[in-house]
């Protein structure tokens, strides 16, 4: 419809309609540009982002396998990075009790592990994910459950690293 063969009032209505359509389209374009530039700024800021977008040589945090883009942690000695990772992984009482339960009682499902914790299953699962990320625990699928257990090799490495850190000359007194 081009407006031909219409009266003056109809032409004016068509013009207003066309003008509103153009304004709406421009508004949509402007909003899209704002979102685009906000995303560009977000990607350049020192925030946590999923490591699927970045090189694994950048510092990886145990929480949810995230990366802090401007972190200088990778510049420290590997032994110090290891101690920091394990210490950060067990900094919450939920994770300490979970490791103790797996150590003392052996493999358990997440429902069994979460039973005595004052957390929702969803919140507890996030703690399990952190322990999995730092490889202190592993799981086996036993339909319909996942059964968690300690990764004893990593568990002993973590224990030794932390004990060595707090002892003088690597010998506990």
C-alpha positions as CSV (number, residue, x, y, z in Angstrom):
1,X,0.0,0.0,0.0
2,X,1.6,3.2,-1.1
3,X,-1.0,5.7,-0.2
4,X,-2.1,6.3,-3.8
5,X,-5.9,6.8,-4.3
6,X,-6.5,7.8,-0.7
7,X,-8.0,10.9,0.6
8,X,-6.0,13.5,2.5
9,X,-7.1,12.1,5.9
10,X,-6.2,8.6,4.9
11,X,-2.8,9.8,3.5
12,X,-2.1,11.5,6.9
13,X,-3.0,8.3,8.8
14,X,-0.8,6.2,6.5
15,X,2.0,8.7,7.0
16,X,1.6,8.5,10.8
17,X,1.5,4.7,10.7
18,X,4.6,4.6,8.5
19,X,6.4,7.1,10.7
20,X,5.5,5.0,13.8
21,X,6.8,1.9,12.1
22,X,10.1,3.6,11.3
23,X,10.5,5.0,14.8
24,X,9.8,1.5,16.2
25,X,12.4,0.0,13.9
26,X,15.0,2.6,14.9
27,X,14.2,2.0,18.5
28,X,14.8,-1.7,18.1
29,X,18.1,-1.1,16.3
30,X,19.3,1.3,19.0
31,X,18.3,-1.2,21.8
32,X,20.2,-3.9,19.9
33,X,23.3,-1.7,19.6
34,X,23.1,-0.9,23.3
35,X,23.0,-4.6,24.2
36,X,25.8,-5.3,21.8
37,X,28.1,-2.7,23.3
38,X,27.2,-3.7,26.8
39,X,28.3,-7.2,26.0
40,X,31.5,-6.0,24.6
41,X,32.2,-4.0,27.7
42,X,31.3,-7.0,29.8
43,X,33.7,-9.3,28.0
44,X,36.5,-6.8,28.6
45,X,35.9,-6.3,32.3
46,X,37.7,-8.4,35.0
47,X,34.7,-10.6,35.9
48,X,34.2,-14.3,36.1
49,X,33.2,-16.0,32.9
50,X,32.9,-19.6,31.9
51,X,36.2,-21.2,30.8
52,X,34.7,-22.5,27.6
53,X,35.6,-19.2,26.0
54,X,39.1,-18.8,27.3
55,X,42.5,-20.5,27.3
56,X,42.9,-22.9,30.3
57,X,46.2,-21.3,31.1
58,X,44.2,-18.5,32.7
59,X,43.5,-19.1,36.4
60,X,40.6,-21.5,37.0
61,X,38.6,-21.1,40.2
62,X,37.2,-24.3,41.8
63,X,33.8,-22.7,42.0
64,X,31.7,-23.8,39.0
65,X,34.9,-24.1,36.9
66,X,35.0,-20.3,36.4
67,X,37.9,-18.1,35.3
68,X,38.9,-14.8,36.7
69,X,40.3,-13.1,33.5
70,X,42.7,-10.6,35.2
71,X,43.9,-13.1,37.8
72,X,47.7,-13.4,38.4
73,X,47.4,-16.7,40.2
74,X,49.0,-18.6,37.4
75,X,52.2,-16.6,38.1
76,X,52.7,-18.3,41.4
77,X,54.5,-21.6,42.0
78,X,52.5,-24.7,41.0
79,X,52.7,-26.0,44.6
80,X,51.1,-22.7,45.9
81,X,48.4,-22.9,43.3
82,X,47.6,-26.5,44.3
83,X,47.4,-25.6,48.0
84,X,45.2,-22.6,47.2
85,X,42.8,-24.7,45.1
86,X,42.4,-27.4,47.8
87,X,42.0,-24.9,50.6
88,X,39.4,-23.0,48.6
89,X,37.6,-26.2,47.8
90,X,37.2,-27.2,51.5
91,X,36.5,-23.7,52.8
92,X,32.8,-24.4,53.5
93,X,31.7,-26.7,56.3
94,X,29.3,-28.6,53.9
95,X,32.3,-29.7,51.8
96,X,34.3,-30.7,54.9
97,X,31.5,-32.8,56.3
98,X,30.9,-34.4,52.8
99,X,34.5,-35.4,52.5
100,X,34.5,-36.8,56.0
101,X,31.4,-38.8,55.3
102,X,32.8,-40.2,52.1
103,X,36.1,-41.0,53.9
104,X,34.4,-42.7,56.9
105,X,31.4,-44.4,55.2
106,X,32.5,-45.0,51.6
107,X,30.5,-44.3,48.4
108,X,27.1,-42.7,48.8
109,X,24.4,-41.2,46.6
110,X,23.9,-37.4,46.7
111,X,20.5,-38.0,48.5
112,X,22.3,-40.0,51.3
113,X,25.1,-37.4,51.5
114,X,22.7,-34.4,51.7
115,X,20.3,-36.0,54.2
116,X,22.0,-34.4,57.3
117,X,22.8,-31.0,55.8
118,X,20.6,-28.0,56.4
119,X,20.6,-27.1,52.7
120,X,18.3,-27.6,49.8
121,X,19.3,-30.4,47.4
122,X,20.1,-27.8,44.8
123,X,22.4,-25.9,47.1
124,X,24.0,-29.1,48.2
125,X,24.6,-30.2,44.6
126,X,26.5,-27.0,44.0
127,X,28.9,-28.0,46.8
128,X,29.3,-31.5,45.3
129,X,30.1,-29.8,41.9
130,X,32.9,-27.8,43.5
131,X,34.4,-31.0,45.0
132,X,34.1,-32.7,41.6
133,X,35.8,-29.7,39.9
134,X,38.9,-30.0,42.1
135,X,38.7,-33.8,41.6
136,X,38.5,-34.7,45.3
137,X,35.5,-36.8,44.6
138,X,34.4,-38.8,41.6
139,X,31.1,-40.6,40.7
140,X,29.8,-43.7,39.1
141,X,26.5,-44.1,37.4
142,X,24.2,-46.7,39.0
143,X,20.9,-46.1,37.4
144,X,19.0,-44.0,38.5
145,X,21.6,-42.5,40.8
146,X,25.1,-41.1,40.8
147,X,27.2,-42.7,43.5
148,X,30.0,-40.4,44.8
149,X,33.2,-41.5,46.4
150,X,36.6,-40.0,47.3
151,X,39.3,-40.0,44.7
152,X,41.8,-41.4,47.2
153,X,44.9,-40.4,45.2
154,X,43.8,-36.7,45.0
155,X,42.5,-36.8,48.5
156,X,45.9,-37.9,49.8
157,X,47.7,-35.4,47.6
158,X,45.5,-32.6,49.0
159,X,46.0,-33.7,52.6
160,X,49.7,-33.9,52.1
161,X,49.9,-30.5,50.5
162,X,47.9,-28.8,53.2
163,X,49.8,-30.6,56.1
164,X,53.1,-29.7,54.5
165,X,52.1,-26.1,54.2
166,X,51.2,-25.8,57.9
167,X,54.2,-27.7,59.1
168,X,57.8,-26.4,59.3
169,X,60.2,-27.9,56.8
170,X,57.5,-30.4,55.7
171,X,57.6,-32.2,59.0
172,X,54.6,-32.1,61.4
173,X,55.6,-31.5,65.0
